[in-house]
Amino acid sequence: MSQLAAHFDQEALSMLQEVMDDEFPELVDVYLRDSDQRLPLLHQAIAAESADDIRELAHSFKGASSNVSAHVLAELCFGLEKAGRDNELANVQEQLSDIEREYHQVKSLLQGMING
């Protein structure tokens, strides 16, 4: 299995890259900037035990990740979103750690695509 296939829906990502053409690097840049800002906000929401903020932030991160075909990351975000929605916060720190690990993989692969 390729690195991309472990983290992305490759067919959808290829289609997105084809459709976006010259705009693809800009899309990736916006996604990465937004995501880099979202992670500290998730840390703050978890520290504050704010289930609503966790749900909202995880939901938007899920949607953005889905838009770039990062299906594994989107699924992890969905789990955190559900925890916030259900106000089940016991494991949210571990969930966020999983999200951060996956995001760093996604970020590295996307940067490789636009810089390589």
N, C-alpha and C positions, 0 to 999 in steps of 0.2 A: 504494500500500500504506500502510495506516495505521501510526502509530507502534507501536501495540499488536501489530499483525500481524507486524511485523518482529522482535518479541522474544518473543511469547507464542502459544500455541495459543488463539486467541480464543474458540473454541467451548467448550473445556474451562474456560477462565478464567471465562466468563460462567456456565457451569453451576455452578462452584465458588462464585461470588459468590451465585448464586441459592440454592443449598443451604445455604450458611453464613449467609446473610441478615445479621442484626445482628452475628454473630460474625466476619464477614469482616474487618473492620478489626483485630480482635484477632489473627487468623491472620496477617495481613500484618505486624503489629507484631512478633509472635514470630519470623516468618521473617527480618525485617530485623535484629532484634537478634542472632539466632543467626548470621546471615551476617556481620554486622559484627564479631563475635567470631571467626569462623572464618578470615577473611582474614589477620589477623596470625599465626594459628597455621600457616597454609599458608606464609607467608613464613619462619617459624622452621623449619618442616620442610624447606623447600627450602635454606635456609642451612646446615642440619645435614646435608643430603644424605641424609635419612631416607626412603628409598623407601616403607617400610611406613606411616609417618605421612602422607606425601603421598597414598598410595593411600586410606587410611582417611578422611582429611579431605575429599579430593575426592569420594569415594563418598558421604559424608553430605551434602555440599553439592549434589551431583547429585540425590540423592533429595529434598532439601528444595526445590530449584528445580523439579523435576518436579511436586511437590505443588502448587505455585502456577502451574503451566503455563508456566513460563519455559523453553521447549524449547531455545532457542539456548544459554542459559546452562548448562542441564543437559548438552547435548552437549559444550560446552567442558570442563565438569567431568569428563565421561567420558574425554575425551582425556588429561587430567591423571591421572585415576585409572589409566588404562591405562599411562601412562608410569611411574607408581609401581609398579604390579604387575609390569611388565616390567623394572624397574630401568634404564630408559632416561632418564636425568636431564639430558641435554645441553640440551634446549630447555624445561625446566620453567619457567624464569623468564619466558620469552616467553609460554608458555601461561598463566601466572598473570596476566601483564599483560593478556592478552586477556580472561580471566575477570573481572578487576577492571573493565575498560572496560564489558563487557556488564552486569555486576552494577550498576554506577552507572546505566546506562540503565533496567534493570529496577526498581531502587529508586525512581528518579524517577517512573516510570510508575505503580508501585503506590501511592506516596505521593499522586500526583495523583488516583488513583481513590478513595482513602479520605478525602482532604482536600477534594476538589473537589466 
